[in-house]
Amino acid sequence: MLKYPPKNRNYFYGYRTRQSMESQEKWDFAQTFAAREMIKQAWYMLTIATVGLFLNPEEMLSMFLSFGFILLSVIIMLVKTENKLKQKFKQAK
């Protein structure tokens, strides 16, 4: 999404929330900001996964921890992007 963000608002591709779809300006900003946040979260998960390789946790524990980190990363990305949208576009209301 960072290299080729969707140009127009749509329901199929991109960072789609009620707030990001309110205007084209919000849409454009949300696409690039969310893409950068996804890349940051991917680096954090890669670091955690690398550490996990050396700790060698039990298989079920490893699965639950992986799922938890992925879910946490998505939540962090959503919260940061929505807060940034509110902060940047609050004066527009």
C-alpha positions in Angstrom: 0.0 0.0 0.0 2.9 2.3 0.5 4.3 2.0 -3.0 0.9 1.7 -4.8 -1.8 3.1 -2.6 -5.4 3.0 -3.9 -6.1 6.3 -5.6 -9.9 6.4 -5.0 -12.0 5.3 -2.1 -13.3 1.8 -2.5 -14.6 -1.1 -0.5 -12.1 -3.7 -1.7 -8.5 -2.5 -1.2 -6.7 -0.3 1.3 -7.1 0.9 4.8 -10.9 1.2 5.1 -12.7 2.6 8.1 -15.6 4.9 8.5 -13.3 7.8 9.2 -10.8 7.1 6.4 -13.6 7.0 3.9 -15.1 10.4 4.8 -13.2 12.3 2.2 -10.5 11.7 -0.5 -8.0 13.7 1.6 -8.5 11.5 4.6 -8.4 8.4 2.4 -5.0 9.4 0.8 -3.5 10.3 4.2 -4.8 7.1 5.9 -3.4 4.8 3.1 0.2 6.1 3.5 0.1 6.4 7.3 -1.4 2.9 7.8 1.1 1.4 5.4 4.0 2.9 7.3 2.5 1.6 10.6 2.1 -1.9 9.1 5.8 -1.9 8.1 6.8 -0.9 11.6 4.6 -3.6 13.2 6.1 -6.2 10.8 9.6 -5.3 12.0 8.5 -5.6 15.6 6.9 -9.0 14.9 10.0 -10.1 13.0 12.2 -9.2 16.0 10.0 -11.0 18.4 9.9 -14.1 16.1 13.7 -14.1 15.9 14.0 -14.1 19.7 11.3 -16.8 19.8 13.4 -19.0 17.7 16.1 -19.1 20.3 13.7 -19.6 23.3 12.1 -22.6 21.6 8.7 -22.5 23.4 6.2 -25.3 23.4 4.3 -25.6 20.1 0.8 -24.6 21.5 2.3 -21.8 23.5 4.1 -20.6 20.5 1.0 -20.7 18.4 -1.0 -18.6 20.9 1.8 -16.1 21.4 2.1 -15.7 17.6 -1.6 -15.1 17.3 -1.6 -12.7 20.2 1.3 -10.6 18.8 -0.4 -10.5 15.3 -3.7 -9.3 16.9 -1.9 -6.8 19.1 0.0 -5.4 16.0 -3.3 -5.0 14.1 -4.9 -3.2 17.1 -1.9 -0.9 17.6 -1.9 0.0 13.8 -5.7 0.7 13.9 -5.5 2.9 17.0 -2.5 4.8 15.8 -4.0 5.5 12.4 -7.4 6.5 13.7 -5.9 8.8 16.3 -3.6 10.4 13.7 -6.6 10.9 11.4 -8.6 12.6 14.3 -5.6 14.7 15.2 -4.8 15.8 11.7 -8.4 16.5 10.5 -10.0 17.8 13.8 -9.9 21.4 12.6 -11.7 20.5 9.4 -15.0 19.9 11.3 
